[in-house]
Amino acid sequence: MLNDRELFLQIKQGNKKSFEKLFMAYYAPLCAFARKYIKDADECEEIVQSFFTRLWDKRDDLEINLSVKNYLFSSVRNRCINYLKHSKIKVEYQNDFLKSTDTQSDFSDAMLEIDLVEKIEKSIAELPQRRREIFVLSREKGLKYREIADELGISIKTVEAQMGQALKDLRDSLKEYRQLLISFLFVLPLRVSKR
C-alpha cells in the first residue's frame, strides 16, 4: 500500500491510478472539512473538485514541502476563504445597491458593477497559465516581484514582462467597463476561478 508521498510522486509522473487513489481517499474528508467554512454542500464539492482538477493540471510544477495531507487541507481551506471573500464582496455590493434605488441609473450602475466582478474573474481565468499565476501571486497574495521570481524560479524581468502583459490583456478584455475598471482591478481582492 503506497503512502501519500509515494502516491504524490507517482502523480507527478502522470500516473492516473495514483491520482484516483488520492482523490478517493481524500475527496469526502475534504468536502466535510470545507463545510466548516461554507454551509452550501454543492459549493463545497465544487471547490474540492476544482482543487483536484488543478492539482492534476499543475502536477509537473507542484512541489509539496509539507505532508501531502497538510497540503491538501491547507489548499482547500485557502480556496474556501477566497470563496467567502468573494461572496462577501458580492453581498456587500448587492446590499448597497438595493439601498440606493433612487433612479434607474443607480440600478443600472449597480448591475454593471456586479457584472464587472464576474467579468474580472473570467478574464483572469482566461490568461495563459504562467501569466495568470504571476498575476495572482502579485495581486491576490501580495508578493513582490522578487518573491514571485524566487517562488517560480524565473527572472524578475520575466515577472515584470508577464505582469505588464497581464494588465494589458485585462484592460483589453474589460474595456467596456473602463469607468469602473481601475477601482476594481487594483483595489479589490480577486478570486480566480479554478474551474
Order of alpha helices (4+ residues) and beta strands (2+ residues): alpha-alpha-alpha-alpha-alpha-alpha-alpha-alpha-alpha
